[in-house]
Amino acid sequence: MKEHGHSQTEVEARIGAPPGRGYLRDVVYGGIDGSVTTFAIVAGVAGAGLSPVIIVALGLANVLADGFSMAAGNYSGTKAELDHAQRLRAVEQRHLEENPQGELREIREILRLKGLEGDVLEAAANAIAANEEAAIQLMLEGEYGLAGVDPHPMRAAVATFLAFLVAGLVPLLPFVFGMLNAFGWSATMTGVVFFIIGALKARWSPEPWWRSGCETLAIGGAAAGIAFAVGSLFHA
């Protein structure tokens, strides 16, 4: 992963417009769940010995309905986070107006925990307290542990749905195209997707790509194995 630069221009651009948490979590979450749930249906139905038409129908229904459900849930959850942050922002704004000395104490304590002391601490606390937006942002981060960049509910929902859709369609492709040994191909292709998602996730992690890929493959494989075993109990 490319390291960022430290020239004055690069520092100003990066600190002045932080990217926030991004959509890695949404894409990984949607992709893994799309692969797992769709292949779980494929494995369960195949284990029960039902026809490929039923597998495709149930799989497509899952991809669209469950994908939308996940996106809607992610939207609601992210929107709740945003609403919570906005509520706390309003609270801190009111406190700055009604009890400025109390808020100054909070700012001083946050900065003290960051390593400032003495005259430097007092000067920094007074300077931040004089800037309402800077004071509110510092307290949101230091007092409540909130990120400095607000999340985007709709973008998070779209990222989740698209990842779920793309990854969830993979287990169905061998049945859609009528391939011989469709279930075997579906299992293989889904395993590859699991591994790829895990390997790509390692780009943002200190963990080796192969270990992350194997971990995701193991998680998805366990879910698929359980579904196939349950489906086999109902084999005609």
Beta strands, then each sheet from edge to edge (+ up, - down):
end
